[in-house]
Amino acid sequence: MTRLNNLILAAGFAFSVAAPAGCMYKQVEAPEAAPRTNDEQRIIDDFKKRVDAYEDVSGKLEKEVYPASSELDPNTIHARQKELASRIVKALPEWKQGAIFTPEISALFKKRIAEVVNGPDGANIKGAIFDDAPGDMAIKVFTEYPAGVPIATLPAQMLKLFPALPKELEYRFLGPNMILMDIAAFLIVDVIPDAIK
């Protein structure tokens, strides 16, 4: 899937992407992410199909934009991120919020987030998220992640509850909103508004 070995943001963020070129690599899925009911199985299967449909398009475009060679300077990477984002947006003109995070999928993710923040260590976890995450802001899908804005990762206690993603996609928080971010294109792919209370 990815042909990046180092993805370095000109803005100063660094990401290491170490998947073999052309490999549809996914992170290992934790047992806690498994469906708990038949209905959850259906919803998670739908989520994975939607993610795969996006990745079918973005992965092909990434191979066109990024060379198979390993090292690129930050300015070149930033330019190629923008080029990849532009190509993805053009290739999926009907894309809109909810294309991956449907109401059903969003509800399941919110339920699992609530399990963590309402759990025994929930206050500390929630506090850490909001310490790292930027303040609440307007989010529009298929736009570049705001320049200079910190990127808040999900705590391990929460991340393990969600389906594994292809290497370029990551769950992140922007204020109380959970986003799906394409780090190869630095693109906001979808959002769950007010995912954490």
C-alpha positions in Angstrom: 0.0 0.0 0.0 2.5 2.6 1.0 5.7 3.6 -0.7 6.8 5.9 2.1 9.5 4.8 4.5 9.7 8.2 6.2 6.9 10.8 6.2 8.2 14.0 7.6 6.0 17.1 7.8 7.5 20.4 6.9 5.6 21.9 9.8 7.7 19.9 12.1 5.7 16.7 12.7 7.4 13.4 12.0 5.8 10.1 11.1 7.6 6.9 10.5 5.9 4.6 8.0 7.7 1.3 7.6 5.6 -0.9 5.4 7.0 -2.7 2.4 6.2 -1.0 -0.9 3.0 -2.2 -2.4 1.9 -4.0 0.7 -1.7 -3.6 2.0 -0.4 -3.5 5.5 -2.8 -3.1 8.4 -2.0 -2.8 12.1 -2.7 -5.8 14.3 -6.3 -5.6 15.7 -6.7 -6.1 19.4 -9.1 -8.7 20.7 -11.1 -5.9 22.4 -12.0 -4.5 19.0 -14.0 -7.6 18.1 -17.8 -7.3 17.7 -19.8 -8.2 20.8 -23.1 -8.8 19.1 -24.3 -9.8 15.6 -25.4 -6.2 15.1 -22.0 -4.9 15.9 -20.5 -7.5 13.5 -22.6 -6.0 10.7 -21.7 -2.4 11.6 -17.9 -3.2 11.9 -18.0 -5.1 8.6 -19.6 -2.1 7.0 -17.0 0.2 8.4 -14.1 -2.0 7.1 -15.7 -2.1 3.6 -15.9 1.7 3.5 -12.3 2.1 4.7 -11.2 -0.4 2.1 -13.1 1.4 -0.7 -11.3 4.6 0.2 -8.0 2.9 0.4 -8.4 1.3 -3.0 -8.5 4.8 -4.4 -5.9 6.5 -2.2 -3.4 3.7 -2.3 -3.2 3.7 -6.1 -2.8 7.5 -6.1 -0.1 7.3 -3.5 1.9 5.0 -5.6 1.8 7.6 -8.4 2.8 10.5 -6.2 5.4 8.9 -4.0 8.4 7.1 -5.5 9.6 3.7 -4.3 12.9 5.3 -3.0 13.2 5.7 0.8 14.2 9.2 1.6 12.7 12.6 0.6 13.4 16.0 2.1 10.7 17.7 4.2 9.8 20.3 1.5 9.4 17.6 -1.1 7.2 15.5 1.2 5.0 18.5 2.0 4.5 19.2 -1.7 3.7 15.6 -2.4 1.2 15.5 0.5 -0.6 18.4 -1.1 -0.5 16.7 -4.5 -1.8 13.4 -3.2 -4.6 15.2 -1.3 -5.6 17.1 -4.4 -5.7 13.9 -6.5 -7.8 12.0 -3.8 -10.3 14.9 -3.7 -10.6 14.9 -7.5 -11.0 11.1 -7.6 -13.8 11.1 -5.1 -15.9 14.2 -6.0 -19.0 12.8 -4.2 -17.2 12.3 -0.9 -18.9 13.9 2.1 -19.0 13.7 5.9 -20.4 10.3 6.9 -18.9 8.5 3.9 -17.1 6.2 6.4 -18.5 7.3 9.8 -22.2 6.6 9.1 -24.6 7.3 11.9 -24.5 3.6 13.0 -20.8 3.5 12.9 -20.5 6.8 14.8 -22.9 5.6 17.4 -20.8 2.4 18.0 -17.5 4.4 18.2 -19.1 6.9 20.7 -20.3 4.0 22.8 -16.9 2.5 23.0 -15.3 5.9 23.7 -17.8 6.4 26.5 -16.8 3.1 28.1 -13.3 4.4 28.5 -14.0 7.9 29.7 -16.6 6.6 32.1 -14.3 3.9 33.4 -12.1 3.9 36.5 -9.3 5.9 34.9 -11.6 7.8 32.6 -11.0 11.3 34.1 -7.3 11.0 33.7 -7.6 9.6 30.1 -10.1 12.4 29.1 -7.8 15.0 30.7 -4.8 13.7 28.7 -6.8 13.8 25.5 -7.9 17.4 26.0 -4.4 18.4 27.1 -3.0 17.1 23.7 -5.9 17.9 21.4 -6.4 21.4 20.1 -9.5 23.2 21.1 -12.9 22.7 19.4 -12.9 24.0 15.8 -14.9 23.7 12.6 -13.9 20.6 10.7 -14.6 20.0 7.0 -13.8 16.6 5.5 -11.5 16.3 2.6 -9.5 19.3 3.7 -5.9 19.5 4.9 -5.3 19.0 8.6 -4.8 22.6 10.0 -1.2 23.7 9.7 0.6 24.1 13.0 -2.2 22.4 15.0 -1.0 19.7 17.4 -2.0 16.1 16.4 -3.6 14.3 19.4 -3.4 10.5 19.3 -5.8 8.1 20.9 -4.8 6.6 24.2 -4.1 2.9 24.1 -7.1 2.1 26.3 -9.3 3.6 23.6 -7.4 2.6 20.5 -7.6 -1.1 21.2 -11.4 -0.9 21.1 -11.5 0.1 17.4 -10.9 -1.8 14.2 -7.4 -1.8 12.8 -6.7 0.6 9.9 -4.5 0.6 6.8 -1.1 2.1 7.6 -1.8 5.6 6.2 -5.1 6.0 8.1 -5.2 7.0 11.8 -7.8 7.8 14.4 -7.1 11.3 15.9 -8.9 13.8 18.1 -9.5 17.5 17.1 -11.0 18.9 20.3 -14.0 16.6 21.2 -14.2 15.4 17.6 -12.7 12.1 16.4 -11.3 12.3 12.9 -10.0 9.7 10.4 -6.8 11.1 9.0 -4.8 10.1 6.0 -1.3 10.9 7.1 0.2 10.3 3.6 -2.0 13.1 2.3 -2.4 15.0 5.6 -6.1 14.9 4.8 -9.1 14.8 7.1 -11.1 11.8 5.6 -14.1 11.8 7.9 -15.2 13.0 11.4 -17.4 12.0 14.3 -18.5 15.3 15.8 -18.6 15.5 19.6 -17.2 11.9 19.9 -16.1 12.5 23.4 -18.1 14.3 26.1 
